[in-house]
Amino acid sequence: MLAGAIVLLLLVGTGLLIGTTLRVPTAPELVLSGYVVAFAEVIGLCLFLSLFDLMTRTALIAGTVLLFLAAVALWLSAGRPRFPSLERRVPIDVWRSRPLLATCTASALALAYVVALIVVTPPNGWDPLNYHLSRAAFWLQSGHVGYIDAAYDQRLNFNPPNGEIGFAFALGVTRQETFVGFVQFFGALACSLAIFCLARRLGLGRAEALFGSVLFLTLPIVLLQSSGAKNDIVVASFVLAACVFVLRPSHRELGLASIATALAIGTKFTAAYGLAILLALALVAPRREGRTRQVAAIALGAIAGSYWYLVNAIETGHLLGDQSNAGRLTAPLHPRENLLAGYGLAVDTLDLSGAQGRDLLLYVVAAVIVALGLALFAERTRRNTRCALGAGLIVASPLILLVLSTRLGRPSLIRLYDWLGKPDGYLAVGDDVASSPRTASDTASWFGPLGFLLVVGVGIVAFAMVRKGSLARAAGMAIAVPLTWFALVGLTLTYHPWQGRFFIVPVALSAVLWGLMLRSRATAWSAAAIAAVTMLLTLDHYVEKPSGLRLLERAPTASVWQMKRWQVQSEHDPALAPIFQFLDEKVPENDSIALALGPNEFGFPAFGPHLQRRVELVPFGSSASTVSARWLLADPRRSAELDSSCWHRALLSERGSVFRRERSGCPSA
């Protein structure tokens, strides 16, 4: 833990020193540039060490120290440029805005809970245990970032790797699986900071910019993913940082935009949608003479960030790699699939994450409190009474959204699917968790009732303000991006109910304007109330890590705080619990283990909480007679392939078996 804290401070110091040397003009943009530089440092260091198979703990720490010293030398050689000045006092408009202070307080408490989840509970969830964390652990074991031989799931190989390199760095330095959650956590803070910077660029006041940036952190998919080991927030942070810096005319900040673009493209395929937004920003820039430089910076970043597609081509002959077990995810300009995706996405925006059972009524309780508060503490006029009632109705509106989703949206989506002849897509029929708008999950959630109301409502208001000339024309981008992004996704991907996480960037750009609500006391308090209730419900009913707290809904629930590692990591698929329990309690922590798994199965738990076990992969079709590991985990299908003279079954379960190696009668490995 101490080594991790020291390395984090060195990364922060390096980023801030480089940003200061580049003379980034404002303190918020300096911090954002420090984040981009620090993450680029992590990626560059890991890739450099990979050339020599030296991606070890010692080398990672030593490399971080050397880069910090180099940053100090660069800063000194530049004449010790001063850090941008900070406000010595909190601006008066921030102190006077009680809805803002209430939202900041509630968000701070929620983020403190998220930090506790990161530090105390092990990572879990389908994708992290299947490939996000597994590939990071295999890279550390081999000493380099690269293709993994005999991979049980090709997502271990073909996906862009920058997010997982961040996980590998955190795992490699700390040797604590819990700390990988901080990668996404810092990414969420960077997204919020970028929103603040963009809002200030558009002329919003400090309080207004802060309100929008904090409200973004209260949205369910953002809040939940900031505690886990996925990469959607990480890629969003880079795209948003690039949006901030691409609007600056100087070569130095365009260099930061290029680096952020490269980091985004190298993290996830969804960055390609962000690339279209960045190019649009460059083309509508007010200074025509800078447009060529801006487009060139984005293009260079995109080319540099595409390095893994070259690796895919070398390893498999295809730029996208071997996606044979990934299923059909893309449907560019396929009318039936596009129509299903577009309608399905529209239905899924009606999200009530965490509003389980009677806990939904907490919105009604909050509505009454807000309406009474506004009525009692404002001048008693007819107009103020109407505002109080309107605010109450807004806070209670999630009940209407639930009816629209469950009574109209979901049934009509299934009818459309049948009418179209059941095109490619996944509707999660029979899966109450994935298909329910009430599910709070770091995969299935969207942006809650507040996200839907603000993207639509503020978009309409801002459009009217732009037409009147009371808001900068550049604000039109923040209004148009959600619609453009929605169209791009609908026209290129097949439908499934887990695509809300792909929309973090456009919702964040919409949040740039959410601070406008502070100009109306009623709407500001409405947003603050919905945000507070949504955060409480989302964290309480977090599917992957339930709190166990009972509110209005009195049904008994599990608590992640009382679970062991194997229980937490099988929460998403309870049938795996006996296997994970055996690995944690019966297999010695320093013994080696082999894996004979298939696509969509979990490899990471076998490494142990401190990555102390060596893990070997069994090629498909192999009897594992020459495998050197002492233990072997195999799924039911692959168990039949094993050489029974070499392997003795120590555990048989519904989802697989654990074997112990037999020395007698087995060829030497």
C-alpha positions in Angstrom: 0.0 0.0 0.0 2.8 2.4 0.9 4.6 1.7 -2.4 1.3 2.4 -4.3 0.8 5.7 -2.5 4.4 6.8 -3.2 4.1 5.9 -6.9 0.8 7.7 -7.2 2.3 10.8 -5.7 5.2 10.5 -8.2 2.8 10.1 -11.1 0.8 13.2 -10.0 4.0 15.2 -9.5 5.3 14.2 -13.0 2.0 15.2 -14.6 1.8 18.5 -12.9 5.4 19.4 -13.6 5.0 18.6 -17.3 1.7 20.6 -17.4 3.4 23.5 -15.8 6.3 23.3 -18.2 3.8 23.4 -21.0 2.3 26.5 -19.3 -1.3 25.3 -19.2 -3.1 28.5 -18.3 -5.6 27.6 -15.6 -5.4 25.4 -12.5 -8.3 23.0 -13.5 -6.8 22.5 -16.9 -3.4 21.9 -15.3 -4.8 19.1 -13.2 -6.5 17.6 -16.2 -3.3 17.8 -18.2 -1.5 16.2 -15.3 -4.0 13.3 -15.5 -3.4 12.8 -19.2 0.4 13.0 -18.9 0.5 10.6 -15.9 -1.6 8.0 -17.8 0.5 8.4 -20.9 3.5 7.8 -18.7 2.0 4.6 -17.4 1.3 3.3 -20.9 4.7 4.4 -22.3 6.6 2.8 -19.4 4.8 -0.5 -19.5 5.2 -0.8 -23.3 8.9 0.1 -23.1 9.5 -2.4 -20.3 7.6 -5.0 -22.4 10.3 -4.9 -25.1 12.7 -6.5 -22.6 10.1 -8.7 -20.6 10.9 -6.5 -17.6 7.4 -5.4 -16.6 8.1 -6.2 -13.0 7.3 -4.4 -9.7 10.8 -3.2 -9.3 11.1 -2.0 -12.8 7.7 -0.2 -12.7 8.6 1.6 -9.5 12.2 2.5 -10.7 10.8 3.7 -14.0 8.3 6.0 -12.3 11.0 7.5 -10.1 13.3 8.1 -13.2 10.5 9.8 -15.1 9.7 12.0 -12.2 13.3 13.1 -12.0 13.3 13.7 -15.7 10.2 15.9 -15.3 11.9 17.9 -12.5 14.9 18.4 -14.7 12.7 19.6 -17.6 10.8 22.0 -15.3 14.1 23.4 -14.0 15.5 23.8 -17.5 12.3 25.7 -18.5 13.0 28.3 -15.9 10.8 27.0 -13.1 7.5 28.2 -14.5 4.9 28.9 -11.8 1.8 27.0 -11.2 -1.4 28.7 -12.2 -2.8 30.7 -9.3 -5.6 29.2 -7.3 -8.6 31.1 -5.8 -7.7 31.8 -2.2 -11.3 31.9 -1.2 -14.3 30.0 -2.5 -16.3 32.4 -4.8 -19.3 33.9 -3.1 -21.7 32.5 -5.7 -20.6 29.0 -4.7 -21.3 29.6 -0.9 -24.6 31.2 -1.6 -25.9 28.3 -3.8 -27.5 25.9 -1.3 -28.6 23.4 -3.9 -25.0 23.2 -5.1 -23.6 22.7 -1.6 -26.2 20.1 -0.9 -25.3 18.2 -4.1 -21.6 18.5 -3.4 -22.1 17.1 0.2 -24.2 14.2 -1.0 -21.8 13.4 -3.9 -18.8 13.5 -1.5 -20.5 11.0 0.8 -21.3 8.7 -2.1 -17.7 8.9 -3.4 -16.4 8.1 0.0 -18.5 5.0 0.0 -17.1 4.2 -3.5 -13.6 4.5 -2.1 -14.5 2.1 0.7 -15.8 -0.4 -1.9 -12.6 -0.1 -3.8 -10.3 -0.6 -0.8 -12.2 -3.2 1.2 -14.0 -5.4 -1.4 -12.4 -7.5 -4.2 -13.2 -6.7 -7.8 -16.0 -8.7 -9.4 -18.3 -8.6 -12.4 -18.4 -10.6 -15.6 -16.0 -8.7 -17.9 -13.3 -7.8 -15.3 -13.0 -11.4 -14.1 -13.2 -12.8 -17.7 -10.7 -10.5 -19.5 -10.1 -7.0 -18.1 -8.1 -8.2 -15.1 -7.1 -11.6 -16.4 -5.1 -10.1 -19.3 -3.4 -7.6 -16.9 -2.4 -10.5 -14.6 -1.1 -12.6 -17.5 1.0 -9.7 -18.8 2.6 -9.2 -15.4 3.3 -12.9 -15.2 5.0 -12.9 -18.6 6.7 -9.5 -18.0 5.3 -7.9 -21.1 2.1 -6.6 -22.8 1.2 -8.8 -25.7 -0.9 -11.6 -27.1 -1.6 -14.4 -24.6 -1.0 -17.9 -26.0 -3.9 -20.4 -25.7 -6.3 -17.7 -24.6 -9.6 -19.2 -23.5 -11.4 -16.0 -24.7 -10.1 -13.9 -27.6 -11.1 -10.7 -25.8 -8.0 -11.3 -23.8 -6.1 -10.4 -27.0 -7.9 -8.3 -29.6 -9.3 -5.4 -27.5 -7.2 -2.2 -27.3 -5.2 -2.5 -24.2 -4.7 0.9 -22.6 -7.3 0.5 -19.8 -5.9 -2.9 -18.9 -2.3 -1.6 -19.0 -3.5 0.9 -16.3 -4.9 -2.1 -14.3 -1.6 -4.0 -14.8 0.4 -1.0 -13.5 -1.8 -0.8 -10.4 -1.6 -4.6 -9.8 2.1 -4.7 -10.5 3.0 -1.9 -8.1 0.7 -2.7 -5.2 0.1 -6.5 -5.7 -3.3 -5.8 -4.3 -6.3 -6.7 -6.5 -8.6 -4.2 -4.7 -6.6 -1.1 -5.8 -7.4 -1.6 -9.5 -10.7 0.2 -8.9 -8.8 3.5 -8.5 -8.1 3.6 -12.2 -11.7 4.2 -13.1 -12.2 6.3 -10.0 -9.6 8.8 -11.0 -11.0 8.6 -14.6 -14.5 9.7 -13.2 -12.9 12.6 -11.4 -11.1 13.6 -14.6 -14.4 13.5 -16.5 -16.0 15.8 -14.0 -13.0 18.2 -14.2 -13.3 18.3 -18.0 -17.0 19.1 -17.7 -16.1 22.0 -15.4 -13.4 23.3 -17.8 -15.7 23.1 -20.8 -18.6 24.8 -19.0 -16.3 27.7 -18.1 -15.2 28.0 -21.7 -18.9 28.4 -22.7 -19.2 31.3 -20.2 -21.0 29.6 -17.3 -20.1 30.9 -13.8 -18.0 28.9 -11.4 -21.0 27.7 -9.4 -22.9 26.7 -12.6 -19.9 24.8 -14.0 -19.3 23.1 -10.6 -23.0 22.1 -10.4 -23.0 20.3 -13.8 -19.7 18.6 -13.1 -20.9 17.3 -9.7 -24.3 16.2 -11.0 -22.4 14.1 -13.6 -20.8 12.1 -10.8 -24.2 11.2 -9.3 -25.4 9.3 -12.4 -25.7 5.6 -11.7 -23.5 4.1 -14.5 -20.8 6.7 -13.6 -21.0 6.2 -9.9 -21.0 2.4 -10.1 -18.3 2.1 -12.7 -16.0 4.4 -10.7 -15.7 1.5 -8.2 -14.9 -1.3 -10.6 -12.4 -2.6 -13.2 -14.1 -1.8 -16.5 -12.8 0.8 -19.0 -15.8 2.9 -20.1 -15.0 5.8 -17.8 -11.3 5.7 -18.7 -12.0 6.1 -22.4 -14.5 8.8 -21.7 -12.0 10.7 -19.6 -9.5 10.8 -22.5 -12.1 11.9 -25.1 -13.4 14.7 -22.8 -9.8 15.8 -22.0 -9.1 16.0 -25.8 -12.3 18.1 -26.2 -10.9 20.6 -23.6 -7.4 20.9 -25.2 -8.4 20.8 -28.8 -10.2 24.1 -28.4 -6.9 25.8 -27.4 -4.8 27.3 -30.3 -1.3 26.7 -28.9 0.9 23.9 -30.1 1.5 22.7 -26.6 -2.1 22.2 -25.7 -2.9 20.7 -29.1 -0.1 18.2 -28.2 -2.1 17.3 -25.1 -5.2 16.9 -27.2 -3.2 14.6 -29.5 -2.0 12.5 -26.5 -5.5 12.3 -25.0 -6.9 11.2 -28.4 -4.2 8.5 -28.7 -5.0 7.2 -25.2 -8.7 7.1 -26.0 -8.3 5.2 -29.3 -6.0 2.8 -27.6 -8.5 2.0 -24.8 -11.8 1.0 -26.4 -13.5 0.9 -29.8 -16.1 3.4 -28.6 -13.5 6.1 -28.8 -14.1 6.1 -32.6 -17.4 7.8 -31.9 -15.5 10.4 -29.9 -13.1 10.9 -32.8 -16.0 12.1 -34.9 -17.0 14.6 -32.1 -13.4 15.9 -31.8 -13.2 16.5 -35.6 -16.5 18.4 -35.5 -15.2 20.5 -32.6 -12.0 21.3 -34.7 -14.0 22.2 -37.8 -16.4 24.6 -35.9 -13.5 26.3 -34.0 -13.9 30.1 -34.2 -10.3 30.6 -35.4 -10.0 29.3 -38.9 -6.2 29.6 -39.0 -6.0 27.0 -36.2 -8.3 24.4 -37.7 -5.7 22.6 -39.8 -3.5 22.2 -36.7 -6.4 20.9 -34.7 -7.4 18.4 -37.2 -3.8 17.3 -37.7 -3.4 16.9 -33.9 -6.5 14.7 -33.7 -5.4 12.6 -36.7 -1.9 12.1 -35.3 -3.3 11.0 -32.0 -5.7 8.6 -33.7 -2.9 7.0 -35.7 -0.7 6.7 -32.7 -3.5 5.2 -30.5 -4.3 2.6 -33.2 -1.1 0.6 -32.4 -2.9 -2.4 -31.1 -4.8 -2.9 -34.4 -1.3 -3.3 -36.0 -0.5 -5.9 -33.4 -3.8 -7.7 -34.2 -2.9 -7.7 -37.9 0.5 -9.2 -37.2 -0.8 -11.8 -34.9 -4.0 -12.8 -36.8 -3.9 -11.1 -40.2 -6.9 -9.0 -39.3 -6.9 -5.4 -37.9 -9.7 -6.3 -35.4 -8.1 -9.6 -34.5 -9.9 -13.0 -34.0 -13.4 -12.1 -32.9 -14.8 -15.6 -33.5 -16.1 -15.9 -29.9 -17.3 -12.3 -29.5 -20.7 -12.7 -31.2 -22.0 -10.3 -33.7 -21.8 -6.8 -32.1 -21.7 -4.6 -35.2 -24.4 -4.0 -37.8 -23.4 -1.0 -39.9 -26.4 0.2 -41.9 -28.4 -3.0 -41.5 -32.0 -1.6 -41.4 -33.7 -4.2 -39.2 -30.9 -4.3 -36.7 -30.6 -0.5 -36.7 -34.3 0.0 -36.1 -34.3 -2.5 -33.2 -31.1 -0.9 -31.7 -32.5 2.6 -32.0 -35.8 1.8 -30.4 -34.2 -0.4 -27.7 -31.7 2.4 -26.8 -34.6 4.9 -26.5 -36.4 2.5 -24.2 -33.3 1.9 -22.1 -32.8 5.7 -21.4 -35.8 5.4 -19.1 -33.6 4.2 -16.3 -34.5 3.9 -12.6 -31.3 2.2 -11.3 -31.7 1.0 -7.7 -35.4 1.8 -7.3 -36.2 -1.6 -6.1 -39.7 -2.4 -4.6 -41.1 0.2 -2.3 -37.8 2.1 -2.2 -39.1 3.8 -5.4 -41.4 5.8 -3.0 -38.3 7.7 -1.7 -38.7 9.9 -4.7 -42.2 10.8 -3.5 -40.8 11.5 0.0 -38.2 13.7 -1.5 -40.8 15.4 -3.7 -42.9 16.3 -0.7 -39.8 17.7 1.2 -38.7 19.8 -1.8 -42.2 21.2 -2.4 -42.8 22.0 1.2 -39.4 23.6 1.6 -39.8 25.8 -1.4 -43.2 26.8 -0.3 -42.3 27.6 3.3 -39.0 29.4 2.7 -40.0 31.5 -0.2 -42.3 34.5 -0.4 -45.9 33.4 -0.5 -46.9 34.3 -4.0 -49.0 32.5 -6.5 -45.9 32.1 -8.8 -43.8 30.7 -6.0 -46.5 28.2 -5.1 -46.7 27.0 -8.7 -42.9 26.6 -8.7 -42.9 24.6 -5.5 -45.6 22.3 -6.9 -43.7 22.0 -10.2 -40.5 21.1 -8.4 -42.3 18.4 -6.4 -43.7 16.9 -9.6 -40.3 16.9 -11.2 -38.8 15.0 -8.2 -41.7 12.5 -8.3 -41.4 12.0 -12.1 -39.4 8.7 -11.8 -42.7 7.0 -11.1 -44.0 8.1 -14.5 -40.7 7.0 -16.2 -41.1 3.6 -14.6 -44.6 3.2 -16.0 -43.4 4.4 -19.5 -40.6 1.8 -19.4 -42.4 -1.3 -18.0 -45.9 -0.8 -19.4 -45.1 0.8 -22.8 -41.4 0.7 -23.7 -40.3 -2.8 -22.9 -43.5 -4.6 -24.2 -43.4 -2.6 -27.5 -39.7 -3.4 -27.9 -40.4 -7.1 -27.8 -43.3 -6.7 -30.2 -41.0 -4.8 -32.6 -38.4 -7.5 -32.3 -40.9 -10.2 -33.3 -42.4 -8.0 -36.1 -38.9 -7.4 -37.6 -38.3 -11.2 -37.8 -36.0 -11.4 -34.7 -32.9 -9.7 -36.2 -29.5 -10.0 -34.5 -29.7 -8.5 -31.0 -30.2 -9.6 -27.4 -33.3 -8.6 -25.5 -32.6 -10.4 -22.3 -36.1 -12.1 -22.4 -36.4 -14.0 -19.1 -33.4 -12.2 -17.5 -35.1 -10.0 -14.9 -31.9 -8.4 -13.9 -30.6 -7.3 -17.3 -34.0 -6.3 -18.6 -35.3 -4.3 -15.7 -34.9 -0.5 -15.6 -34.6 -0.8 -11.8 -31.3 -2.8 -11.9 -28.3 -0.9 -10.4 -25.3 -2.5 -12.1 -22.0 -1.3 -13.4 -22.9 -3.0 -16.7 -26.7 -2.7 -17.1 -27.4 0.7 -15.6 -27.9 3.9 -17.6 -28.0 7.4 -16.3 -31.0 7.3 -13.9 -34.0 9.6 -14.0 -31.8 12.7 -13.7 -29.8 11.9 -16.8 -32.9 11.5 -18.9 -34.6 14.6 -17.6 -31.5 16.8 -17.9 -30.3 15.7 -21.3 -33.8 16.4 -22.7 -34.8 19.3 -20.6 -31.6 21.3 -20.6 -31.1 20.5 -24.2 -34.3 22.2 -25.1 -33.7 25.2 -22.9 -30.1 25.6 -24.2 -31.3 25.4 -27.8 -33.7 28.3 -27.1 -31.0 30.3 -25.4 -28.6 29.8 -28.3 -31.2 31.0 -30.8 -31.8 34.1 -28.6 -28.1 34.8 -28.4 -28.0 34.5 -24.6 -25.7 31.4 -24.8 -22.6 31.0 -26.9 -23.1 29.2 -30.3 -20.5 26.7 -29.3 -23.0 25.4 -26.8 -24.8 23.9 -29.7 -22.2 21.1 -29.8 -23.2 20.1 -26.2 -26.8 19.9 -27.4 -26.2 18.1 -30.6 -23.7 15.5 -29.5 -26.1 13.2 -27.5 -28.4 13.0 -30.6 -25.5 12.5 -33.0 -23.9 9.8 -30.8 -27.2 8.1 -30.4 -27.6 7.9 -34.1 -24.0 6.6 -34.6 -24.5 3.8 -32.1 -27.9 2.9 -33.4 -26.6 2.7 -37.0 -23.5 0.6 -36.2 -24.2 -1.8 -33.3 -26.7 -4.6 -32.7 -28.9 -4.1 -29.6 -28.3 -5.4 -26.2 -29.4 -3.9 -22.8 -25.8 -3.0 -21.6 -25.1 -0.1 -23.9 -25.7 2.7 -21.5 -22.0 2.7 -20.6 -21.2 3.6 -24.3 -22.9 7.0 -23.8 -20.9 8.4 -21.0 -19.1 10.9 -23.3 -22.3 12.5 -24.9 -24.0 12.7 -21.5 -20.9 14.3 -20.0 -20.9 16.9 -22.8 -24.6 17.6 -22.1 -23.7 18.0 -18.4 -21.5 21.0 -19.5 -24.8 22.9 -19.6 -26.5 21.4 -16.6 -25.3 24.3 -14.4 -27.9 26.5 -16.1 -30.4 25.0 -13.7 -28.9 27.1 -10.9 -30.6 30.1 -12.5 -33.9 28.6 -11.3 -34.2 27.8 -7.6 -36.9 25.3 -8.1 -35.2 23.2 -10.8 -31.9 23.4 -8.9 -33.4 21.8 -5.8 -35.3 19.3 -7.9 -32.0 18.1 -9.5 -30.3 18.0 -6.2 -33.1 15.9 -4.6 -33.3 13.4 -7.5 -29.5 13.1 -7.5 -29.4 12.4 -3.8 -32.1 9.8 -3.8 -30.7 8.1 -6.9 -27.2 7.8 -5.4 -28.6 6.3 -2.2 -30.7 3.7 -4.1 -28.0 2.9 -6.6 -25.3 2.2 -4.0 -27.8 0.4 -1.8 -29.0 -2.0 -4.5 -25.7 -2.3 -6.4 -26.2 -5.8 -7.9 -22.5 -6.7 -8.1 -21.8 -5.3 -4.5 -25.1 -4.9 -2.5 -24.9 -2.9 0.7 -27.4 -4.9 2.6 -29.1 -1.7 3.9 -32.9 -1.9 4.2 -34.8 1.3 3.4 -38.6 1.2 2.7 -38.2 -2.2 1.0 -37.9 -4.6 3.9 -37.0 -7.8 1.9 -33.7 -9.3 3.2 -30.7 -8.6 1.0 -27.1 -9.8 1.1 -24.3 -7.5 2.2 -20.9 -7.3 0.4 -19.4 -6.1 3.7 -20.0 -9.6 5.2 -18.8 -11.6 2.2 -15.5 -13.4 1.6 -13.6 -13.0 -1.6 -15.0 -16.1 -3.3 -18.6 -15.0 -2.4 -18.1 -11.5 -3.9 -16.5 -12.8 -7.1 -19.3 -15.3 -7.6 -22.1 -12.8 -6.9 -22.7 -12.4 -10.6 -22.8 -16.1 -11.2 -23.5 -18.0 -7.9 -23.0 -21.4 -9.5 -19.3 -20.7 -9.5 -19.2 -20.2 -5.7 -18.0 -23.8 -4.9 -15.1 -23.5 -7.3 -13.9 -20.1 -6.1 -14.3 -21.2 -2.5 -12.1 -24.3 -3.2 -9.5 -22.1 -4.9 -9.3 -19.6 -2.0 -9.5 -22.1 0.8 -8.0 -25.4 -0.4 -5.4 -24.6 -3.0 -2.2 -23.3 -1.3 -1.6 -19.6 -2.2 1.8 -20.2 -3.8 0.9 -23.3 -5.8 0.6 -23.1 -9.6 -2.7 -23.7 -11.4 -3.7 -24.4 -15.0 -6.9 -23.3 -16.6 -8.9 -25.2 -19.2 -11.8 -22.7 -19.7 -13.9 -21.4 -22.6 -15.3 -18.1 -23.7 -17.1 -15.9 -21.1 -15.5 -17.8 -18.2 -13.6 -16.3 -15.3 -9.8 -16.7 -15.1 -8.8 -13.9 -12.8 -9.8 -15.4 -9.4 -7.2 -18.2 -9.9 -4.3 -15.7 -9.5 -5.2 -15.0 -5.9 -5.8 -11.6 -4.2 -2.1 -10.7 -4.4 -1.3 -12.4 -7.7 0.8 -14.9 -5.8 -0.1 -18.0 -8.0 1.4 -18.8 -11.4 -1.4 -19.5 -13.8 -0.9 -21.6 -17.0 -3.4 -21.9 -19.9 -4.2 -25.3 -21.4 -4.6 -25.2 -25.2 -8.0 -26.3 -26.6 -7.9 -30.0 -27.4 -5.0 -30.7 -25.1 -5.1 -33.5 -22.6 -3.0 -31.4 -20.2 -0.6 -34.3 -19.7 2.5 -32.0 -20.1 1.1 -29.1 -18.1 3.5 -28.4 -15.2 1.0 -26.8 -12.8 0.0 -28.7 -9.6 -3.7 -27.9 -9.9 -6.0 -27.5 -12.8 -9.4 -25.8 -13.2 -11.6 -27.1 -16.1 -15.1 -26.3 -17.2 -17.4 -29.3 -17.8 -16.8 -29.6 -21.5 -13.0 -29.5 -21.3 -12.9 -31.8 -18.2 -13.6 -34.7 -20.6 -10.4 -33.9 -22.6 -8.0 -34.3 -19.7 -5.7 -37.3 -19.2 -7.2 -39.1 -16.2 -3.8 -40.7 -15.5 -2.4 -37.3 -14.8 -5.2 -35.5 -13.0 -7.2 -36.5 -10.0 -10.5 -34.8 -9.5 -10.5 -32.9 -6.1 -13.8 -31.0 -6.7 -16.8 -31.6 -8.9 -19.4 -28.9 -9.3 -22.1 -27.8 -11.8 -19.8 -25.3 -13.5 -16.5 -27.2 -13.5 -14.0 -29.3 -11.7 -10.7 -28.7 -9.9 -8.0 -31.4 -10.4 -4.8 -32.2 -8.5 -1.9 -33.5 -10.5 -1.0 -37.2 -10.1 2.7 -37.9 -10.2 2.6 -41.6 -10.8 1.7 -42.8 -14.3 1.9 -39.3 -15.8 4.6 -38.1 -18.3 6.9 -35.6 -16.8 5.9 -32.0 -17.7 
